[in-house]
């Protein structure tokens, strides 16, 4: 059995399959979100996948048979370790729909995914409103930190 060494664990944010030129901006979005939630220890993997793969994850783990833009898994609540999957195809379509650049749309979903790890949900109107107010505020901060 593999044992976690929690004494020397460095914080990290890892981006897999994301355009390299976007990573710095996305790291800033993640950092701002983690700071706003007062998270001091964390390990988060962001993995970009296609619509078909995210639909399978959504179906298997949430019992929802549709494509989603982001799905978050809190692997260890104690250590705040999580994996966040983001759909490449869906985010490209949403960027056009919401008049964002693809980089902005990805940043928005990085924020959204981390808020899910922190316990925010968007399944009811009340919770969705709370979550989106917080996420919009963090998103706006991204552009004042430029």
C-alpha positions in Angstrom: 0.0 0.0 0.0 1.2 3.4 -0.9 1.6 5.8 2.0 1.3 9.6 1.6 4.2 11.6 3.0 2.3 14.6 4.3 5.3 16.2 6.0 7.1 17.4 2.9 4.2 17.9 0.5 4.6 21.1 -1.5 1.6 22.9 -2.8 1.1 22.5 -6.5 -1.2 23.2 -9.3 -0.7 21.0 -12.4 -2.2 21.6 -15.8 -2.3 18.6 -18.2 -3.2 19.0 -21.9 -3.7 22.8 -21.6 -2.2 25.2 -24.1 1.2 26.2 -22.6 0.7 29.9 -23.3 -2.4 29.9 -21.1 -1.0 28.1 -18.0 0.5 31.2 -16.3 -2.9 33.0 -16.5 -4.7 29.9 -15.3 -2.3 29.5 -12.4 -3.1 33.1 -11.4 -6.9 32.3 -11.5 -6.3 29.2 -9.3 -4.1 31.1 -6.9 -6.6 33.9 -6.5 -9.4 31.4 -5.8 -7.4 29.4 -3.3 -6.4 32.7 -1.5 -10.0 33.8 -1.4 -11.0 30.5 0.2 -8.0 30.8 2.6 -6.6 27.4 1.4 -2.9 27.2 2.5 -2.3 23.6 1.6 -3.4 22.1 -1.7 -2.6 19.8 -4.6 -4.7 20.2 -7.7 -4.5 18.6 -11.1 -6.4 20.2 -13.9 -6.9 17.8 -16.8 -8.2 18.8 -20.2 -10.3 16.1 -21.9 -12.8 15.8 -24.7 -16.6 15.9 -24.6 -16.9 12.1 -24.9 -14.6 11.5 -21.9 -16.2 14.1 -19.6 -19.7 12.8 -20.5 -18.5 9.3 -19.3 -17.2 10.7 -16.1 -20.4 12.7 -15.5 -22.5 9.6 -16.2 -20.4 7.3 -14.0 -19.9 9.6 -11.0 -22.9 11.9 -11.0 -25.4 9.7 -12.8 -26.0 12.6 -15.3 -25.9 11.4 -18.9 -24.7 14.6 -20.6 -21.6 16.6 -21.5 -20.6 19.1 -18.8 -17.8 21.8 -19.0 -16.1 20.9 -15.7 -16.2 18.1 -13.1 -14.3 18.2 -9.8 -13.2 15.4 -7.5 -12.0 16.1 -4.0 -9.6 13.1 -3.6 -8.5 14.0 0.0 -10.5 16.6 2.0 -7.9 16.5 4.8 -5.1 17.4 2.5 -7.2 19.3 0.0 -6.1 17.2 -3.0 -8.3 17.2 -6.0 -8.6 16.5 -9.7 -10.6 18.9 -12.0 -11.5 17.8 -15.5 -12.4 20.4 -18.1 -13.9 19.7 -21.5 -11.8 21.2 -24.4 -14.7 21.1 -26.9 -17.4 22.5 -24.5 -15.2 25.4 -23.3 -14.3 26.4 -26.9 -18.1 26.5 -27.7 -18.9 28.4 -24.5 -16.2 31.0 -25.0 -17.9 32.0 -28.3 -21.4 31.9 -26.7 -20.4 34.1 -23.8 -18.1 36.3 -25.9 -14.9 35.3 -23.9 -11.6 34.3 -25.3 -10.9 30.6 -24.8 -8.3 31.5 -22.1 -10.9 33.6 -20.2 -13.4 30.7 -20.4 -10.8 28.3 -19.1 -9.9 30.6 -16.2 -13.6 30.9 -15.3 -13.9 27.1 -15.1 -10.6 26.8 -13.1 -12.3 29.1 -10.6 -15.5 27.2 -10.8 -13.8 23.8 -10.3 -11.9 24.9 -7.3 -15.0 26.4 -5.7 -16.6 22.9 -6.2 -13.6 21.4 -4.3 -14.2 23.9 -1.5 -17.8 22.7 -1.1 -19.8 25.1 -3.2 -22.6 23.6 -5.3 -24.7 24.9 -8.2 -27.5 22.4 -8.0 -30.1 24.7 -6.4 -30.9 28.3 -7.4 -29.8 29.6 -4.0 -26.5 27.8 -4.0 -25.9 28.5 -7.7 -26.4 32.3 -7.0 -23.9 32.2 -4.1 -21.3 30.3 -6.1 -21.6 32.5 -9.2 -21.4 35.7 -7.2 -18.1 34.5 -5.7 -16.8 33.1 -8.9 -17.6 36.4 -10.8 -15.8 38.4 -8.1 -12.7 36.3 -8.4 -12.8 36.4 -12.2 -12.9 40.2 -12.2 -9.9 40.3 -9.8 -7.9 38.5 -12.4 -7.9 41.5 -14.6 -7.0 44.0 -11.8 -3.9 41.8 -11.0 -2.9 41.8 -14.7 
